[in-house]
Structures are given as C-alpha cells and as structure tokens.
Amino acid sequence: MRKHLSSGAPLSLLYGVKPDGTAFTADDLKRFDKQAQRARKEFGFGKKGVRIDQLISASRTDDIERSRKQIRNATFYRIFNSKSGVLLHFRTSAGPDSKFTHHQVKIRLEEWGDWLTSTVKFNKAAKNILNGRISFDCDCGRHQFWYRYVATIGGFAVSPLEHSYPKIRNPKLTGACCKHVLKVLATLRGPAVQRLIIAEMEKEAERIGFGDDRSTANRFLTKKELATAARSSAAVQAADRKKAAKAFQDYRQAKKGFRKKMEEPRTVDAFKKLEKEKAASDLKAATIEKIARHEQQRADRAERDALLGNLQGHMALSVYRDKMSKAEAIKSFAKAKDMPVADVEKLAESVNI
C-alpha cells in the first residue's frame, strides 16, 4: 500500500472503484491501513492463533445469530497431524439460501505441541488445547471475502492466506468468524471432541521418539467416532458472545496476575531450580530413549539375519534340488512368509546363489 501511494499511478487502476463508482483516494487507503493496524493489535499478531473466546467475542452479532438459527450441525470427521500442527476437519451444513449443501472448516490447534509434551494429564491437557489458541479457514464466501484478510493479518489464518484488503465488503475489518466457523467453535469444546482429542494425544505420545509411520497420524475418523461426533454436534449449544467476552476478560486478568507473580524473586529462584531439575530429567529421558532405540535396532538386525538365513536355505533347496529359477524361489518364499515380493528381492541381494 505504501508503495502504491508513492508510485503516482491512478488508484482506480490498482484498487478498482467504490460501489458508487468513484475512485478510492489516498485518504481511503490510509484509513484502511489504520484499520489493519488495529486488527493486528487486537488479535495479537506475531503469535500463531487466537483464543476461541476472543474470536467469539470479536464476531458480529448477525453471524452469531445465523450460526444459531441456520447451521444445524458441524461434524468432526478427519484429523491431520503434521509438523506444522494438528489440523481438524469439520463438515457443516450450509444456510437455507445457499446453493451448497455443506461447507468445510479447518481448525489448527496451535497449543497442541505445548500441552502434548507437558506433564499435565491428557484430559486436562485436551481441555486446555481446545480452549487455547487456534487458527482456521472456511471455504464459504463470507469467510473468503469478509474475514480471511482479518485472519491473515491477525495471525490466525490457515492456508490459503489473503493479502487483498476487503475494501468493498468489510472496509472497517469488523467481525472475525462466519456462521460455519462459529458452529464449529461451539462444537469444538464439546465432550465428544474432547474425548477424541484425548485418544489422539495418547496415540501421539506413543509415537514420539520411536520413528513410527507418520501416516498413521493422518486419518479419517472411524464409523463409531463419526457417530459420536455427530451426536455431539446435534446437542451442542450455539456460541454465546457475552459469555465468551467475559471468559476472555477473565483470562487476560489472570494472565496479568500470573505475569506479576512470575516476576517475584521467590518465583524466579524456584523457576531456576525447576529448570535445573528439568535439564537433569531430560538428560535421563534422552539416555533411556537412546538405549531403547539401540535395543530396537539390535532386535531388528537379529530378525533380519534370521530371515536372511531362512531365505538362503530356501533358495538353495529351490534352485539346486527343485530346479526353480531364482525369481521363482523368491516368489515362493514371499508367499510362504506373506511378504511383499519386492522386500524379498531386496533381501535376496545378499544371497550368493
């Protein structure tokens, strides 16, 4: 925007025109920039995600009412666990006047990693995650043209990002969530989703440090889990803006009190002591993990050596006694051991026959 203001090019070529047909002025652009700065400050730009209560509190009353009256359900159906975070996929019903039947909402849990590696019990950790900071995206037009830019500059957008100012639809950058996202936020903190998150945390804790296949963390919910999620969605209450605003205010007050407490000398000394203890504990845990990994590698080597011995004996008999070709012997062994032929072929590279 700064570059455009100093370029001298006609603003109508760069930004189009207003609904009344007149061109945008430099003052209009400066006002847009002030609105963007306000939104960044309001949502704490620089940190990933925004707390759910703040999102509901910042949402427009008409979006909350539409969510309550028009969106019947929001069903959690897929979890995608990657290095960039845990992404939950929801399917919501569309509004009564929509040309679509459903919309897709994606929610990224920004505090997943923090609580997963903490010593807090999973049920408490899951509750904290679902009340913590999130980022999101919805495929509806309301989000795309009104709120995706707000989410992008506020630091709570999930790809795709939006860098074009909504100068026609939402020039004052008010609101935060469409009716579909609001329905999902109400569903997100329900008991069914919380139980599914607890189960996923337990699975993830078992995967950490043992080199398991990450594809197992990216899955669609089972038929039973979907039924539970659907029942939870149907029973959940709509988002309440007043309750959310109070909850967010309480959170901010508690955060100020916590910061003051953390600055006290006794707290600082206690924290340093805990850091030393944690460092020792981490070293012990790393040693145990290294030993476990070494033992697993040794067991894997022993298993491979035993399998290689079996293959060598099988191929010798098959080729020299039964007059089979090497390829036929490999296929025969793969069938007997219920192994992929490609794996046996790779193993057979070490067999001299």
Phi, psi and omega in degrees: 000318178299319179296319181293322181295326182269354184283335181083359180287149177302127184294336179294331178285329184272323188238002183076204182231166178287167179303332180275001177095351179277156182281152173290145180255170177299324178296323177300315182294321177295322178294320176300318182296320178296320178296320179295319179296321178297316180296319178300316181293318182299319184264007175066051181302139182120336176247140181289130172085168178221147179294146184300317181300323179292321179297314180295317180298325182277351184283155180287146179300321182293326177292321179295318179295319178296320178299318182290320188266330190253333185261111187284323186206162174216109187254125175285123185228349182209145174235130182238112186252113183224179181297332181278354178133176180266124183248121178260135180253130178237149172243124179248157172288155178270169178288166184296334182258009183278151175277352179258161176262331182215164173226155181254131177238132178247131180239124175257126181274102188284342182256011181305306183298323181298313184278333180296323183267005178274174179266003180291142179300151187300322182294321177289319180298317180298319178296319179295320179297316184283350174254359185268206184281138178225161167236160185203168172208149175228146183272009181278163180293326180301314179292316184298314188264342181253315196243346183295324177295318178301316180295323181293310182285339178275353177080022179231032179263143168256140182314138009276149177272163180229123182246005178265124182297132181281065190293338179265309187282317186218063185294336180268359178055046177267156181082174180212324188231140172283174183295330180289317179295319180299321177296320179295318180298323177292323180287326189302323184265012177287162183297326182294312179296321180298318179296320179294323178292320177300314180298321181290325178294320179297317178295317183295322179299325178289331182282330188300127173083358183243013172063030180291162179293118183293341181296338179289343179274351181249103190211161170271149179294150178288169180301320180293317179295322178297320180297318179295316180296321180294318178296320179296319181296320182292330185269345188290148177273158180288162179297139180248114186294319182294316178296320180295319180296318179294317180298320180291322178295318177299320179298317182294321178294317179297323180295320178295316179297320179296318180297319180296318179296321182293337182273352179291142182305318181297321179292319179299315180297317180295322180294319178297321179296317179296323179298319178296316180296321180294320180299318178294319180294320179296321179296318179296316180296320179295322178295316179298317180296321180296318178296316180298319179294321179296317180295322179294319178296322179293320178295321179296319179295319180297319179296319180293319180298320179294319179294321179296321177297318178297318181295318181298316178295319180296316182291324179298313179294317184294318184282313187273328181265314186267000176060033178272156174283165180298320180296318179295322179295320179296315179297321179297316180294318180300318180294318182294324182264359182056050180241154174296139181301322181299321179294320180292321178300319179294319178295324183290347177298338180268001181260125179262093176223000000 
